[in-house]
Amino acid sequence: MTILNGNAKTRESNNAGEYVLSNIELERRAIRKKQNLKSVLTSIISTLVLLGVCIVALAMSPGWPRVRETFFSGKYFMLSLPSVLQGLMLNLQVLVFAVIGVAILGTLIAVIRTSVSPMLFPLRAIAQFYTTIMRGIPMLVVLYLIGFGIPGLQLFGRIPPAILGTIAIVMSYSAYVGEVLRAGFEDVHPSMRASARSLGLTSGQTVRLVVIPLGLRKVAPALMNDFISMQKDAGLISVLGAVDAVRAAQISVATSYNFTPYVVASVVFIALSIPFIVLNDWYTARLRKRELNGGTV
């Protein structure tokens, strides 16, 4: 009989030479299954109790009928849904171009800030100043500064609000993403760089083929969180006059005097972010499991 401790399975050999689970391992699995089932049932019951308390509290509130009519009207939900979905297409376009811009500019900032070359000192100083300033300015203020400041220069003619909003998002989020990437690149062990250089790779090849891939794997969950936040902030371009999902909801509210369109916009953005939130949680749990098992992150 072969017994492996830790996370390995306990097995024994039968007469045919095949390995089968031992009685000890079968008992362990039965206990774990029972514990998991108990945990799931407890979670379901506690969740149902909490939901029941919230529903009863809302139903017994004196102002609930008015709130339900103002924010959760089925009639205005269906009336505003098409225009909000149409505006969401603009948000998705802005998001796609913003992600590309943030990925390029954020990576460039991270590479510059982790460089030790004396010739790049001016660029490192500029990158540090940029990240310090942009991380200290609220996103809404950046939108106002870019959205109304650049057109005021009258250098490029009329620029669509969606483009100005995309530029503002890229400028703001590239500072955050650049710092996240810098942390990932600096977390790569120096021995990895030394090994790459000993194999004949140049400094640039070491950064491109070793440091960046390893650093990205370490900070992938944080980057996905920034991406999810970027999805929300893409709706702020409505302050510049772009007719996106939020602006479409505002127009519907102005014509119907009902706030249900705002709920519609909220539901649409939540539905857009849920798949990425689930993916982020799954990937984070996968990394944690690999770390516990002694694997490479």
Backbone torsions as a table, in degrees:
resi	resn	phi	psi	omega
1	MET	NA	137.5	179.2
2	THR	-108.5	122.7	-179.1
3	ILE	-118.8	123.0	179.5
4	LEU	-113.6	125.1	-178.5
5	ASN	-82.4	175.5	177.2
6	GLY	77.4	-135.3	-177.1
7	ASN	-85.8	-7.8	-178.6
8	ALA	-73.9	161.8	-177.7
9	LYS	-87.5	147.0	175.2
10	THR	-94.0	122.8	-174.2
11	ARG	-130.9	160.6	173.1
12	GLU	-139.1	157.2	-176.3
13	SER	-97.2	137.7	176.0
14	ASN	-96.9	-174.4	-175.9
15	ASN	-65.1	-28.1	-178.1
16	ALA	-81.9	-2.2	179.7
17	GLY	87.1	2.2	179.6
18	GLU	-89.6	149.3	179.4
19	TYR	-90.4	132.3	177.3
20	VAL	-129.4	159.6	179.4
21	LEU	-67.7	137.0	179.2
22	SER	-76.8	168.2	178.5
23	ASN	-63.3	-34.4	179.4
24	ILE	-63.9	-44.8	180.0
25	GLU	-67.4	-37.6	177.6
26	LEU	-63.0	-40.0	177.6
27	GLU	-65.4	-40.3	178.0
28	ARG	-61.6	-44.4	-179.7
29	ARG	-65.5	-37.8	178.6
30	ALA	-64.6	-40.4	178.8
31	ILE	-66.2	-43.9	179.1
32	ARG	-63.1	-40.2	178.9
33	LYS	-63.5	-40.7	179.0
34	LYS	-65.7	-41.3	178.8
35	GLN	-65.9	-41.0	178.6
36	ASN	-64.1	-41.8	178.5
37	LEU	-62.6	-41.5	178.5
38	LYS	-63.4	-40.7	179.3
39	SER	-65.0	-42.0	179.6
40	VAL	-63.7	-45.2	179.6
41	LEU	-63.2	-41.4	177.9
42	THR	-62.5	-41.4	179.3
43	SER	-64.1	-43.3	-179.5
44	ILE	-64.0	-45.1	-178.3
45	ILE	-64.3	-45.6	-179.5
46	SER	-64.2	-37.2	178.3
47	THR	-66.6	-43.9	178.7
48	LEU	-63.1	-39.0	178.5
49	VAL	-63.9	-44.6	179.6
50	LEU	-63.2	-44.4	177.8
51	LEU	-61.9	-40.7	178.9
52	GLY	-61.9	-42.3	178.4
53	VAL	-62.9	-43.3	179.8
54	CYS	-64.2	-42.8	-179.6
55	ILE	-64.4	-43.7	179.0
56	VAL	-64.0	-41.3	179.7
57	ALA	-63.5	-40.1	178.0
58	LEU	-67.8	-44.7	-177.2
59	ALA	-64.4	-30.6	-178.5
60	MET	-88.0	-5.5	178.7
61	SER	-68.3	137.2	-178.3
62	PRO	-61.0	-34.7	-176.3
63	GLY	-94.3	7.4	-176.6
64	TRP	-61.0	-41.9	179.2
65	PRO	-57.7	-40.9	179.3
66	ARG	-69.9	-40.9	178.2
67	VAL	-63.8	-41.2	179.3
68	ARG	-62.3	-41.3	-179.7
69	GLU	-70.2	-32.1	-175.2
70	THR	-84.6	-35.8	-173.7
71	PHE	-110.7	-18.9	-173.8
72	PHE	-130.0	44.1	178.7
73	SER	-81.8	121.5	179.0
74	GLY	-64.0	-34.3	-179.9
75	LYS	-62.8	-52.3	-178.0
76	TYR	-73.3	-23.4	175.1
77	PHE	-62.0	-48.7	-178.6
78	MET	-71.1	-32.3	-179.5
79	LEU	-69.8	-37.0	-176.1
80	SER	-90.2	-15.9	-175.7
81	LEU	-58.8	-46.2	-179.0
82	PRO	-60.1	-43.7	-178.8
83	SER	-68.4	-36.2	178.1
84	VAL	-67.0	-41.6	177.7
85	LEU	-64.8	-37.3	177.0
86	GLN	-64.9	-41.1	176.2
87	GLY	-66.8	-29.0	179.3
88	LEU	-63.2	-28.6	178.2
89	MET	-60.2	-37.3	176.9
90	LEU	-67.4	-40.0	176.6
91	ASN	-60.3	-39.9	179.7
92	LEU	-67.0	-39.7	177.2
93	GLN	-62.7	-45.4	177.7
94	VAL	-61.1	-41.1	-178.5
95	LEU	-63.4	-43.2	-178.3
96	VAL	-61.7	-50.1	-178.9
97	PHE	-68.5	-33.3	178.3
98	ALA	-67.0	-41.0	178.8
99	VAL	-61.6	-43.5	179.0
100	ILE	-62.6	-47.0	-179.8
101	GLY	-63.7	-42.1	179.5
102	VAL	-65.7	-40.0	179.7
103	ALA	-61.9	-43.1	-178.8
104	ILE	-69.9	-53.0	-176.2
105	LEU	-68.2	-39.6	179.0
106	GLY	-63.8	-41.5	177.6
107	THR	-64.8	-40.9	178.8
108	LEU	-62.2	-43.0	178.5
109	ILE	-62.9	-43.6	-178.6
110	ALA	-64.7	-42.4	-179.9
111	VAL	-64.6	-42.0	-180.0
112	ILE	-65.1	-42.5	-176.4
113	ARG	-71.7	-24.5	177.9
114	THR	-92.5	-4.5	179.3
115	SER	-74.1	146.4	179.1
116	VAL	-112.5	8.6	-178.7
117	SER	-71.2	131.0	178.1
118	PRO	-62.2	-29.4	-178.8
119	MET	-67.1	-24.1	-178.4
120	LEU	-94.8	11.1	-179.6
121	PHE	-59.0	-43.4	178.1
122	PRO	-60.1	-39.9	179.0
123	LEU	-68.1	-36.9	177.0
124	ARG	-63.5	-40.5	178.8
125	ALA	-64.8	-42.0	178.6
126	ILE	-64.6	-43.1	-179.8
127	ALA	-63.9	-40.8	178.7
128	GLN	-66.0	-42.1	177.7
129	PHE	-63.2	-41.4	-179.2
130	TYR	-63.1	-48.4	-178.6
131	THR	-65.8	-35.8	178.8
132	THR	-65.4	-44.7	-178.0
133	ILE	-69.7	-48.7	-173.5
134	MET	-68.8	-30.8	177.6
135	ARG	-75.8	-15.1	179.8
136	GLY	-94.7	-9.2	-178.5
137	ILE	-101.3	129.1	177.0
138	PRO	-59.6	149.1	-177.5
139	MET	-58.8	-39.3	-178.5
140	LEU	-64.8	-38.2	178.5
141	VAL	-67.2	-39.5	177.0
142	VAL	-60.4	-41.2	178.3
143	LEU	-61.5	-43.1	178.9
144	TYR	-65.5	-43.3	-178.6
145	LEU	-64.1	-44.2	-179.7
146	ILE	-76.1	-44.3	-174.5
147	GLY	-67.0	-30.9	-179.4
148	PHE	-111.6	-17.9	179.9
149	GLY	-79.6	-46.7	-179.4
150	ILE	-63.3	-47.0	177.0
151	PRO	-60.9	-28.8	179.7
152	GLY	-66.8	-22.9	177.5
153	LEU	-72.7	-22.8	178.2
154	GLN	56.7	43.2	179.5
155	LEU	-98.7	-26.6	-172.5
156	PHE	-121.6	10.6	-175.7
157	GLY	77.2	-155.3	-178.8
158	ARG	-83.6	125.2	179.2
159	ILE	-109.4	128.9	179.3
160	PRO	-58.4	143.4	-179.9
161	PRO	-58.2	-33.1	-179.3
162	ALA	-63.7	-38.0	178.5
163	ILE	-68.1	-42.7	177.8
164	LEU	-62.7	-40.5	177.4
165	GLY	-63.8	-38.9	177.7
166	THR	-63.6	-42.7	178.3
167	ILE	-60.8	-42.5	-179.7
168	ALA	-64.1	-42.3	179.1
169	ILE	-64.1	-42.3	179.6
170	VAL	-62.6	-44.6	-178.4
171	MET	-64.4	-39.4	-177.9
172	SER	-73.8	-49.5	-173.5
173	TYR	-77.7	-23.5	178.3
174	SER	-64.4	-29.1	177.1
175	ALA	-67.7	-43.9	179.1
176	TYR	-67.3	-47.5	-178.6
177	VAL	-65.2	-37.3	177.8
178	GLY	-60.1	-40.3	178.2
179	GLU	-69.9	-37.5	177.3
180	VAL	-63.7	-45.3	179.0
181	LEU	-65.0	-38.9	178.6
182	ARG	-60.0	-41.6	177.6
183	ALA	-62.4	-39.7	178.5
184	GLY	-67.3	-41.5	179.9
185	PHE	-66.3	-40.0	-179.5
186	GLU	-71.8	-19.2	179.3
187	ASP	-80.0	-12.2	176.4
188	VAL	-69.0	127.9	-174.1
189	HIS	-63.3	139.1	179.5
190	PRO	-57.1	-27.2	179.5
191	SER	-63.8	-28.8	177.5
192	MET	-67.2	-41.4	176.3
193	ARG	-64.5	-44.2	-179.2
194	ALA	-62.9	-39.1	178.7
195	SER	-64.4	-40.6	179.6
196	ALA	-65.3	-41.4	179.2
197	ARG	-67.7	-34.2	179.3
198	SER	-68.3	-22.5	177.4
199	LEU	-84.0	0.0	176.7
200	GLY	99.3	6.0	178.9
201	LEU	-76.4	143.2	176.0
202	THR	-75.6	173.6	-179.9
203	SER	-62.4	-42.2	178.6
204	GLY	-65.7	-41.7	178.0
205	GLN	-65.2	-35.7	178.2
206	THR	-63.1	-43.4	178.6
207	VAL	-65.7	-44.0	-174.2
208	ARG	-74.1	-38.1	-173.2
209	LEU	-98.7	-19.0	-175.3
210	VAL	-120.1	-57.9	-172.2
211	VAL	-66.5	-49.6	-176.8
212	ILE	-63.8	-48.8	179.1
213	PRO	-60.5	-44.0	-179.8
214	LEU	-67.7	-40.1	179.2
215	GLY	-65.7	-37.6	178.9
216	LEU	-63.0	-40.4	-179.9
217	ARG	-63.7	-33.3	-177.6
218	LYS	-74.2	-30.8	-174.8
219	VAL	-113.0	15.1	-178.7
220	ALA	-56.9	-44.6	178.6
221	PRO	-59.9	-40.8	178.8
222	ALA	-65.6	-37.7	177.9
223	LEU	-66.1	-38.3	178.7
224	MET	-67.2	-34.0	174.9
225	ASN	-64.3	-40.8	176.3
226	ASP	-63.5	-37.5	178.2
227	PHE	-64.5	-40.8	178.5
228	ILE	-64.7	-41.0	176.9
229	SER	-64.5	-35.5	178.8
230	MET	-65.1	-33.2	176.0
231	GLN	-59.3	-44.0	179.0
232	LYS	-65.5	-48.8	-174.9
233	ASP	-68.8	-15.4	174.0
234	ALA	-63.0	-23.3	177.2
235	GLY	-75.4	-11.1	179.8
236	LEU	-76.6	-11.2	179.9
237	ILE	-65.4	-9.9	178.1
238	SER	-64.5	-23.6	-179.9
239	VAL	-68.6	-17.3	178.0
240	LEU	-92.0	-1.3	178.5
241	GLY	100.9	-0.4	178.1
242	ALA	-70.6	134.8	-178.3
243	VAL	-86.2	81.5	176.9
244	ASP	-101.4	-161.3	-177.8
245	ALA	-64.4	-40.8	-179.2
246	VAL	-68.3	-44.1	178.9
247	ARG	-65.0	-37.9	176.7
248	ALA	-62.0	-39.1	176.6
249	ALA	-65.4	-39.9	178.5
250	GLN	-63.0	-40.6	178.7
251	ILE	-64.2	-42.0	178.5
252	SER	-64.6	-38.8	178.1
253	VAL	-64.8	-40.2	-178.6
254	ALA	-66.1	-28.7	-178.5
255	THR	-92.8	-22.6	-176.2
256	SER	-109.0	-14.6	-176.3
257	TYR	56.3	36.1	178.4
258	ASN	-135.7	138.7	-173.6
259	PHE	-92.6	8.3	178.7
260	THR	-60.2	-36.1	177.8
261	PRO	-56.6	-31.0	175.6
262	TYR	-65.5	-37.3	176.3
263	VAL	-65.6	-38.2	177.4
264	VAL	-60.5	-46.5	178.6
265	ALA	-61.6	-39.2	178.2
266	SER	-63.0	-44.6	-179.5
267	VAL	-62.7	-39.8	-178.9
268	VAL	-64.7	-44.9	-180.0
269	PHE	-68.0	-36.3	177.2
270	ILE	-64.1	-44.5	178.9
271	ALA	-62.1	-32.6	178.8
272	LEU	-71.3	-33.8	-174.4
273	SER	-89.8	-23.1	-175.4
274	ILE	-56.5	-47.2	-180.0
275	PRO	-57.7	-39.0	-179.0
276	PHE	-73.9	-32.9	175.9
277	ILE	-65.0	-44.1	178.3
278	VAL	-63.1	-42.7	178.6
279	LEU	-62.3	-41.2	179.1
280	ASN	-64.0	-44.2	178.6
281	ASP	-63.1	-40.8	179.7
282	TRP	-64.6	-44.2	-177.8
283	TYR	-67.9	-38.4	177.7
284	THR	-63.3	-43.6	177.8
285	ALA	-64.0	-36.4	179.0
286	ARG	-65.3	-43.3	177.6
287	LEU	-63.5	-41.4	-180.0
288	ARG	-63.9	-39.5	179.8
289	LYS	-65.6	-40.0	179.3
290	ARG	-66.6	-36.5	177.6
291	GLU	-65.8	-42.0	-179.9
292	LEU	-66.1	-31.3	-179.9
293	ASN	-85.8	0.7	177.7
294	GLY	83.9	15.9	179.3
295	GLY	-84.2	174.9	178.8
296	THR	-86.7	132.8	-179.5
297	VAL	-71.3	NA	NA
